Amino acid sequence: MSEFIPHKRRMEEEYLQTTLRIKYNTIEILDQLATDLDMSRNELINQCIDYALENLKKPSNNEKEKQSV
């Protein structure tokens, strides 16, 4: 799996505003990281989500069956 290295980038795409419930501890970590990286929390969260989706391992049918049992 490739490394996740957040970086500042221009926001050229269209975005949809949405609401999420995130644990307080997670927000504290994200806020500190965003500050350290000189980027917004939104920018960091979007990059985290993009990375997770690009590196997501989809379960096979056998793995799905095991989870449902």
C-alpha positions in Angstrom: 0.0 0.0 0.0 1.3 3.4 -0.8 2.0 6.0 1.9 -0.5 8.7 2.7 1.2 12.1 2.6 -1.2 15.0 2.9 -0.4 18.1 1.0 -1.9 21.5 0.1 -3.7 21.6 -3.2 -6.0 23.8 -5.1 -9.6 23.1 -4.7 -10.6 22.8 -8.3 -13.5 20.4 -8.0 -17.1 21.0 -7.0 -18.0 20.0 -3.5 -21.2 19.1 -1.7 -21.6 20.3 1.8 -22.6 17.6 4.2 -22.6 16.9 7.9 -20.7 14.1 9.7 -20.6 12.9 13.3 -16.9 12.4 14.2 -15.6 11.4 17.7 -14.1 14.3 19.7 -10.7 12.6 19.9 -10.6 12.1 16.2 -11.4 15.8 15.6 -8.6 16.8 18.0 -6.1 14.7 16.1 -7.3 16.0 12.7 -7.2 19.6 13.9 -3.6 19.2 15.2 -2.5 17.5 12.0 -4.2 20.2 9.9 -2.5 22.9 11.9 0.9 21.2 11.6 0.4 20.8 7.8 -0.9 24.3 7.4 -4.1 23.2 5.8 -7.8 23.2 6.6 -9.5 20.4 8.5 -11.8 20.0 5.4 -8.9 19.7 3.1 -7.2 17.0 5.3 -10.4 15.0 5.8 -11.0 15.0 2.0 -7.5 13.7 1.3 -7.9 11.0 4.0 -11.2 9.9 2.5 -9.7 9.9 -1.0 -6.7 7.8 0.2 -9.0 5.3 2.0 -11.2 4.8 -1.1 -8.3 4.4 -3.4 -6.7 1.8 -1.2 -9.9 0.0 -0.1 -9.7 -3.7 -0.3 -13.2 -4.9 -1.3 -14.2 -8.2 0.5 -14.6 -11.3 -1.7 -17.8 -13.2 -1.7 -16.3 -15.7 0.7 -15.3 -13.0 3.1 -18.8 -11.5 2.9 -20.4 -14.8 3.8 -18.1 -15.2 6.8 -19.1 -11.8 8.1 -22.8 -12.5 7.8 -22.6 -15.7 9.8 
